[in-house]
């Protein structure tokens, strides 16, 4: 009976119901659940479930965005109601679609997922050159994660150049950030070859994988 509110919260997020998710989060807070339990037993398992949804041949993007919104609203509420140390790390994530590529739907989903886990987002938009990524890293030394999205195989070369230049900048400056890549045509093998630190196949997994670094 006690854990039912966390089940309800999980189901509200998985069901893509932002208002219900907020109500369940409010209830869990009123019931005195510790923040970690709301996060670990309510919201993060919902993210796992959403990850599975993305693996389907034809994922329902509208539904996924509703799930992401539900999660984001719940986390905003948690942040507003609980003490600052609830989210001990809220690092900066710089995100953009690589040079030559104008696709931004996937990048935006990734950004929403990161916001959902409490990260600050600097969205550089689309067709972001290697030089712009590096310039923004220099201007924001607090950056923890740099995310590069790529949907065009013709932009792979530019993405590789960006990864390499970010690695050089990291070495030169001693800054402590990780480089993540993704997008439909990107695979683990390609990411490894380019020298990226982390690749994930979808946005929910990206946010999960980045959590320890934020
Ligand atoms: C929508 C779309 C468009 C829209 C883009 C609208 C927009 N605002 O983004 C429009 C119509 C403008 C468009 C244009 C073009 N497109 Co287009 N487009 C697509 C399409 C149908 C869907 C892409 C999409 O949004 N998917 C939904 C999102 C949610 O998925 P996603 O981007 O993969 O993101 C998920 C993951 O990959 C991951 N992810 C994404 N980014 C990142 C980043 C990180 C760090 C991580 C960890 C994870 C991650 O998380 C996301 C959510 O889980 C794809 C087909 C496809 N199946 O991919 C073709 C596709 C990508 N397009 C293609 C092409 C060729 C083009 C054009 C060149 C067409 C033309 N001749 O003009 C132009 C490119 C213009 C340019 N310079 O960019 C080809 C690319 C082929 C190739 N081998 O490179 C595809 C594959 C279609 C095809 N089969 O031919 N396109």
Boltz pocket constraint, residues with backbone or C-beta under 6 A from the ligand:
constraints:
  - pocket:
      binder: B
      contacts: [[A, 54], [A, 61], [A, 100], [A, 101], [A, 102], [A, 103], [A, 104], [A, 105], [A, 106], [A, 107], [A, 109], [A, 110], [A, 146], [A, 147], [A, 148], [A, 149], [A, 150], [A, 151], [A, 152], [A, 153], [A, 154], [A, 180], [A, 181], [A, 182], [A, 183], [A, 184], [A, 185], [A, 198], [A, 199], [A, 200], [A, 201], [A, 202], [A, 203], [A, 204], [A, 206]]
      max_distance: 6.0
